[in-house]
Amino acid sequence: MEPAGRPKNGTGALFLSSANEWTELTDGVGALVRVLRSRQDPTLHWDYVAYPDETHESVVLKAYFDALR
């Protein structure tokens, strides 16, 4: 059985972002980033960008744009 969300070609992509959010959210994103870094999975292409000058509402468009580049 293939892991959920894994394309049939065996590679995947993930883009994470955070804005100037409350601590509980940024701590969770930071924990996930640390796990991804430690795994060094060559079949997963991922990136994380923090947008400290953005809010929860304004970060969406910037993150969409950067994720699709």
MOPAC internal coordinates of N, CA, C and O (Angstrom, degrees):
PM7 1SCF
backbone

  N    0.0000 0     0.00 0     0.00 0    0    0    0
  C    1.4470 1     0.00 0     0.00 0    1    0    0
  C    1.5246 1   108.82 1     0.00 0    2    1    0
  O    1.2310 1   121.01 1   -46.71 1    3    2    1
  N    1.3176 1   115.67 1   133.29 1    3    2    1
  C    1.4560 1   121.71 1   179.03 1    5    3    2
  C    1.5228 1   110.04 1   -79.21 1    6    5    3
  O    1.2310 1   120.02 1   -35.90 1    7    6    5
  N    1.3362 1   117.56 1   144.10 1    7    6    5
  C    1.4686 1   119.47 1   175.33 1    9    7    6
  C    1.5272 1   110.41 1   -60.88 1   10    9    7
  O    1.2310 1   120.35 1   -31.37 1   11   10    9
  N    1.3001 1   116.94 1   148.63 1   11   10    9
  C    1.4649 1   121.38 1   179.61 1   13   11   10
  C    1.5198 1   110.37 1   -59.03 1   14   13   11
  O    1.2310 1   120.55 1   -44.82 1   15   14   13
  N    1.2950 1   116.55 1   135.18 1   15   14   13
  C    1.4497 1   121.72 1   176.56 1   17   15   14
  C    1.5139 1   114.80 1    83.15 1   18   17   15
  O    1.2310 1   119.37 1   179.22 1   19   18   17
  N    1.3098 1   118.81 1    -0.78 1   19   18   17
  C    1.4600 1   120.95 1  -178.87 1   21   19   18
  C    1.5319 1   109.17 1   -89.05 1   22   21   19
  O    1.2310 1   119.63 1   -59.91 1   23   22   21
  N    1.3417 1   118.32 1   120.09 1   23   22   21
  C    1.4606 1   119.91 1   178.06 1   25   23   22
  C    1.5254 1   111.32 1   -63.06 1   26   25   23
  O    1.2310 1   120.78 1   -19.54 1   27   26   25
  N    1.3068 1   116.12 1   160.46 1   27   26   25
  C    1.4630 1   120.92 1  -176.53 1   29   27   26
  C    1.5193 1   113.17 1   -65.85 1   30   29   27
  O    1.2310 1   119.57 1   156.75 1   31   30   29
  N    1.3339 1   118.43 1   -23.25 1   31   30   29
  C    1.4577 1   119.83 1  -179.99 1   33   31   30
  C    1.5228 1   112.76 1   -78.96 1   34   33   31
  O    1.2310 1   120.02 1   178.74 1   35   34   33
  N    1.3326 1   117.57 1    -1.26 1   35   34   33
  C    1.4592 1   121.00 1   174.46 1   37   35   34
  C    1.5078 1   116.13 1    87.95 1   38   37   35
  O    1.2310 1   119.74 1  -178.37 1   39   38   37
  N    1.3256 1   118.10 1     1.63 1   39   38   37
  C    1.4600 1   119.96 1   177.17 1   41   39   38
  C    1.5210 1   109.50 1  -118.88 1   42   41   39
  O    1.2310 1   121.14 1   -21.59 1   43   42   41
  N    1.2958 1   115.42 1   158.41 1   43   42   41
  C    1.4547 1   120.25 1   178.90 1   45   43   42
  C    1.5112 1   110.40 1  -143.39 1   46   45   43
  O    1.2310 1   120.97 1   -13.91 1   47   46   45
  N    1.3175 1   115.76 1   166.09 1   47   46   45
  C    1.4595 1   121.65 1   179.31 1   49   47   46
  C    1.5251 1   108.97 1  -135.37 1   50   49   47
  O    1.2310 1   121.34 1   -36.81 1   51   50   49
  N    1.3205 1   115.05 1   143.19 1   51   50   49
  C    1.4554 1   121.50 1  -179.00 1   53   51   50
  C    1.5226 1   108.69 1  -146.36 1   54   53   51
  O    1.2310 1   120.43 1   -47.15 1   55   54   53
  N    1.3243 1   116.79 1   132.85 1   55   54   53
  C    1.4594 1   121.76 1   175.65 1   57   55   54
  C    1.5141 1   107.78 1  -124.46 1   58   57   55
  O    1.2310 1   120.80 1   -56.11 1   59   58   57
  N    1.3181 1   116.07 1   123.89 1   59   58   57
  C    1.4595 1   122.46 1   178.77 1   61   59   58
  C    1.5152 1   109.34 1  -114.05 1   62   61   59
  O    1.2310 1   120.95 1   -34.86 1   63   62   61
  N    1.3164 1   115.79 1   145.14 1   63   62   61
  C    1.4559 1   119.72 1   176.16 1   65   63   62
  C    1.5169 1   108.79 1  -145.06 1   66   65   63
  O    1.2310 1   121.57 1   -20.03 1   67   66   65
  N    1.3181 1   114.60 1   159.97 1   67   66   65
  C    1.4566 1   120.52 1   173.92 1   69   67   66
  C    1.5186 1   108.54 1  -145.23 1   70   69   67
  O    1.2310 1   121.50 1   -28.97 1   71   70   69
  N    1.3104 1   114.73 1   151.03 1   71   70   69
  C    1.4606 1   121.19 1   177.71 1   73   71   70
  C    1.5217 1   108.11 1  -110.85 1   74   73   71
  O    1.2310 1   120.78 1    16.17 1   75   74   73
  N    1.3039 1   116.11 1  -163.83 1   75   74   73
  C    1.4529 1   121.98 1   176.25 1   77   75   74
  C    1.5326 1   106.29 1   -77.01 1   78   77   75
  O    1.2310 1   120.93 1   -98.57 1   79   78   77
  N    1.3251 1   115.83 1    81.43 1   79   78   77
  C    1.4632 1   122.79 1  -171.09 1   81   79   78
  C    1.5189 1   111.09 1  -106.12 1   82   81   79
  O    1.2310 1   121.52 1    -3.06 1   83   82   81
  N    1.3112 1   114.69 1   176.94 1   83   82   81
  C    1.4502 1   120.32 1   175.59 1   85   83   82
  C    1.5268 1   109.09 1   -73.42 1   86   85   83
  O    1.2310 1   120.49 1   -25.03 1   87   86   85
  N    1.3127 1   116.67 1   154.97 1   87   86   85
  C    1.4561 1   124.00 1  -172.09 1   89   87   86
  C    1.5194 1   113.37 1   -56.82 1   90   89   87
  O    1.2310 1   119.59 1   140.09 1   91   90   89
  N    1.3168 1   118.39 1   -39.91 1   91   90   89
  C    1.4625 1   120.62 1  -177.43 1   93   91   90
  C    1.5246 1   111.24 1   -59.58 1   94   93   91
  O    1.2310 1   120.20 1   142.01 1   95   94   93
  N    1.3281 1   117.21 1   -37.99 1   95   94   93
  C    1.4573 1   120.73 1  -179.81 1   97   95   94
  C    1.5247 1   111.56 1   -73.76 1   98   97   95
  O    1.2310 1   120.12 1   133.09 1   99   98   97
  N    1.3223 1   117.38 1   -46.91 1   99   98   97
  C    1.4622 1   119.25 1  -178.03 1  101   99   98
  C    1.5244 1   111.46 1   -67.60 1  102  101   99
  O    1.2310 1   119.83 1   147.78 1  103  102  101
  N    1.3199 1   117.93 1   -32.22 1  103  102  101
  C    1.4694 1   119.95 1   175.73 1  105  103  102
  C    1.5259 1   110.93 1   -63.79 1  106  105  103
  O    1.2310 1   120.22 1   139.24 1  107  106  105
  N    1.3189 1   117.18 1   -40.76 1  107  106  105
  C    1.4560 1   121.05 1   179.28 1  109  107  106
  C    1.5157 1   112.29 1   -66.49 1  110  109  107
  O    1.2310 1   120.27 1   137.43 1  111  110  109
  N    1.3177 1   117.09 1   -42.57 1  111  110  109
  C    1.4655 1   120.88 1   177.72 1  113  111  110
  C    1.5282 1   109.42 1   -64.44 1  114  113  111
  O    1.2310 1   120.34 1   137.87 1  115  114  113
  N    1.3198 1   116.96 1   -42.13 1  115  114  113
  C    1.4663 1   120.45 1   178.03 1  117  115  114
  C    1.5181 1   112.47 1   -61.12 1  118  117  115
  O    1.2310 1   120.18 1   140.46 1  119  118  117
  N    1.3250 1   117.25 1   -39.54 1  119  118  117
  C    1.4650 1   120.88 1   178.04 1  121  119  118
  C    1.5187 1   110.67 1   -64.35 1  122  121  119
  O    1.2310 1   120.27 1   138.08 1  123  122  121
  N    1.3308 1   117.08 1   -41.92 1  123  122  121
  C    1.4663 1   120.20 1   178.73 1  125  123  122
  C    1.5223 1   110.91 1   -65.00 1  126  125  123
  O    1.2310 1   119.81 1   138.24 1  127  126  125
  N    1.3123 1   117.97 1   -41.76 1  127  126  125
  C    1.4689 1   121.53 1   178.30 1  129  127  126
  C    1.5255 1   110.35 1   -61.20 1  130  129  127
  O    1.2310 1   119.96 1   138.37 1  131  130  129
  N    1.3218 1   117.69 1   -41.63 1  131  130  129
  C    1.4721 1   120.24 1   178.50 1  133  131  130
  C    1.5253 1   111.52 1   -62.82 1  134  133  131
  O    1.2310 1   120.13 1   140.31 1  135  134  133
  N    1.3189 1   117.36 1   -39.69 1  135  134  133
  C    1.4664 1   120.49 1   177.45 1  137  135  134
  C    1.5224 1   110.44 1   -64.92 1  138  137  135
  O    1.2310 1   120.34 1   134.86 1  139  138  137
  N    1.3191 1   116.96 1   -45.14 1  139  138  137
  C    1.4643 1   119.78 1   179.46 1  141  139  138
  C    1.5245 1   111.48 1   -61.80 1  142  141  139
  O    1.2310 1   120.15 1   138.20 1  143  142  141
  N    1.3150 1   117.33 1   -41.80 1  143  142  141
  C    1.4736 1   120.33 1   178.02 1  145  143  142
  C    1.5185 1   111.63 1   -63.30 1  146  145  143
  O    1.2310 1   120.35 1   140.26 1  147  146  145
  N    1.3213 1   116.93 1   -39.74 1  147  146  145
  C    1.4590 1   120.09 1  -177.01 1  149  147  146
  C    1.5273 1   111.95 1   -70.89 1  150  149  147
  O    1.2310 1   120.12 1   150.88 1  151  150  149
  N    1.3178 1   117.38 1   -29.12 1  151  150  149
  C    1.4719 1   120.96 1  -178.06 1  153  151  150
  C    1.5130 1   112.36 1   -76.13 1  154  153  151
  O    1.2310 1   119.53 1   145.65 1  155  154  153
  N    1.3060 1   118.51 1   -34.35 1  155  154  153
  C    1.4672 1   123.26 1  -178.93 1  157  155  154
  C    1.5218 1   111.33 1    46.35 1  158  157  155
  O    1.2310 1   120.54 1  -127.60 1  159  158  157
  N    1.3169 1   116.57 1    52.40 1  159  158  157
  C    1.4636 1   123.34 1  -179.43 1  161  159  158
  C    1.5265 1   109.98 1   -77.38 1  162  161  159
  O    1.2310 1   119.56 1   -66.34 1  163  162  161
  N    1.3375 1   118.45 1   113.66 1  163  162  161
  C    1.4629 1   120.14 1  -178.17 1  165  163  162
  C    1.5246 1   113.51 1   -69.69 1  166  165  163
  O    1.2310 1   119.63 1   167.22 1  167  166  165
  N    1.3147 1   118.32 1   -12.78 1  167  166  165
  C    1.4672 1   120.64 1   179.41 1  169  167  166
  C    1.5203 1   112.46 1   -92.90 1  170  169  167
  O    1.2310 1   120.32 1   177.41 1  171  170  169
  N    1.3322 1   117.00 1    -2.59 1  171  170  169
  C    1.4605 1   120.80 1   178.69 1  173  171  170
  C    1.5230 1   109.25 1  -117.30 1  174  173  171
  O    1.2310 1   120.97 1   -63.36 1  175  174  173
  N    1.3065 1   115.74 1   116.64 1  175  174  173
  C    1.4654 1   121.91 1   177.30 1  177  175  174
  C    1.5225 1   106.74 1   -98.50 1  178  177  175
  O    1.2310 1   120.93 1   -64.49 1  179  178  177
  N    1.3258 1   115.83 1   115.51 1  179  178  177
  C    1.4557 1   118.82 1  -174.87 1  181  179  178
  C    1.5245 1   110.35 1  -139.29 1  182  181  179
  O    1.2310 1   121.63 1   -18.78 1  183  182  181
  N    1.3165 1   114.49 1   161.22 1  183  182  181
  C    1.4587 1   121.03 1   177.39 1  185  183  182
  C    1.5308 1   108.06 1  -151.01 1  186  185  183
  O    1.2310 1   121.35 1   -26.01 1  187  186  185
  N    1.3039 1   115.01 1   153.99 1  187  186  185
  C    1.4601 1   122.01 1   177.09 1  189  187  186
  C    1.5165 1   108.05 1  -133.20 1  190  189  187
  O    1.2310 1   120.89 1   -48.02 1  191  190  189
  N    1.3278 1   115.90 1   131.98 1  191  190  189
  C    1.4637 1   121.30 1   177.34 1  193  191  190
  C    1.5262 1   108.31 1  -130.59 1  194  193  191
  O    1.2310 1   121.26 1   -51.00 1  195  194  193
  N    1.3264 1   115.19 1   129.00 1  195  194  193
  C    1.4695 1   121.32 1   174.33 1  197  195  194
  C    1.5311 1   107.97 1   -96.08 1  198  197  195
  O    1.2310 1   121.09 1   -44.39 1  199  198  197
  N    1.3085 1   115.53 1   135.61 1  199  198  197
  C    1.4573 1   122.51 1   177.83 1  201  199  198
  C    1.5290 1   107.69 1  -119.04 1  202  201  199
  O    1.2310 1   119.66 1   -98.79 1  203  202  201
  N    1.3230 1   118.26 1    81.21 1  203  202  201
  C    1.4638 1   120.93 1  -173.69 1  205  203  202
  C    1.5242 1   114.07 1   -67.43 1  206  205  203
  O    1.2310 1   119.63 1   160.92 1  207  206  205
  N    1.3295 1   118.32 1   -19.08 1  207  206  205
  C    1.4675 1   120.96 1   179.79 1  209  207  206
  C    1.5216 1   112.83 1   -92.82 1  210  209  207
  O    1.2310 1   120.21 1  -175.45 1  211  210  209
  N    1.3351 1   117.20 1     4.55 1  211  210  209
  C    1.4587 1   121.66 1  -178.83 1  213  211  210
  C    1.5261 1   110.54 1  -108.69 1  214  213  211
  O    1.2310 1   121.23 1   -17.24 1  215  214  213
  N    1.3228 1   115.25 1   162.76 1  215  214  213
  C    1.4635 1   121.57 1   176.20 1  217  215  214
  C    1.5275 1   108.52 1  -106.94 1  218  217  215
  O    1.2310 1   121.39 1    -3.68 1  219  218  217
  N    1.3103 1   114.94 1   176.32 1  219  218  217
  C    1.4597 1   120.53 1   178.67 1  221  219  218
  C    1.5364 1   110.63 1   -58.08 1  222  221  219
  O    1.2310 1   120.34 1   144.05 1  223  222  221
  N    1.3135 1   116.96 1   -35.95 1  223  222  221
  C    1.4563 1   121.17 1  -179.13 1  225  223  222
  C    1.5264 1   113.39 1   -79.96 1  226  225  223
  O    1.2310 1   119.74 1   143.74 1  227  226  225
  N    1.3201 1   118.10 1   -36.26 1  227  226  225
  C    1.4667 1   120.31 1  -174.04 1  229  227  226
  C    1.5242 1   114.07 1   -87.21 1  230  229  227
  O    1.2310 1   119.45 1   164.02 1  231  230  229
  N    1.3135 1   118.65 1   -15.98 1  231  230  229
  C    1.4613 1   120.74 1  -175.38 1  233  231  230
  C    1.5260 1   112.67 1   -72.94 1  234  233  231
  O    1.2310 1   120.23 1   158.25 1  235  234  233
  N    1.3061 1   117.17 1   -21.75 1  235  234  233
  C    1.4684 1   120.73 1  -171.66 1  237  235  234
  C    1.5236 1   112.41 1   -58.04 1  238  237  235
  O    1.2310 1   119.65 1   127.94 1  239  238  237
  N    1.3194 1   118.28 1   -52.06 1  239  238  237
  C    1.4647 1   119.96 1  -176.65 1  241  239  238
  C    1.5206 1   112.13 1   -64.75 1  242  241  239
  O    1.2310 1   119.84 1   138.39 1  243  242  241
  N    1.3134 1   117.92 1   -41.61 1  243  242  241
  C    1.4638 1   120.03 1   177.93 1  245  243  242
  C    1.5212 1   110.86 1   -62.72 1  246  245  243
  O    1.2310 1   120.50 1   136.37 1  247  246  245
  N    1.3283 1   116.66 1   -43.63 1  247  246  245
  C    1.4579 1   120.26 1   179.92 1  249  247  246
  C    1.5277 1   111.33 1   -64.89 1  250  249  247
  O    1.2310 1   119.92 1   137.25 1  251  250  249
  N    1.3285 1   117.76 1   -42.75 1  251  250  249
  C    1.4713 1   120.21 1   176.64 1  253  251  250
  C    1.5189 1   110.74 1   -57.29 1  254  253  251
  O    1.2310 1   120.92 1   132.14 1  255  254  253
  N    1.3231 1   115.85 1   -47.86 1  255  254  253
  C    1.4596 1   120.83 1  -179.07 1  257  255  254
  C    1.5261 1   111.33 1   -59.90 1  258  257  255
  O    1.2310 1   120.21 1   131.19 1  259  258  257
  N    1.3269 1   117.21 1   -48.81 1  259  258  257
  C    1.4694 1   120.26 1  -178.34 1  261  259  258
  C    1.5207 1   111.89 1   -67.93 1  262  261  259
  O    1.2310 1   120.06 1   145.73 1  263  262  261
  N    1.3108 1   117.49 1   -34.27 1  263  262  261
  C    1.4636 1   120.17 1  -179.95 1  265  263  262
  C    1.5227 1   111.85 1   -67.05 1  266  265  263
  O    1.2310 1   120.24 1   146.45 1  267  266  265
  N    1.3021 1   117.14 1   -33.55 1  267  266  265
  C    1.4654 1   120.84 1  -177.58 1  269  267  266
  C    1.5201 1   113.39 1   -85.50 1  270  269  267
  O    1.2310 1   119.68 1   171.93 1  271  270  269
  N    1.3075 1   118.21 1    -8.07 1  271  270  269
  C    1.4715 1   120.30 1   179.82 1  273  271  270
  C    1.4802 1   111.59 1   -73.32 1  274  273  271
  O    1.2310 1   120.10 1   180.00 1  275  274  273

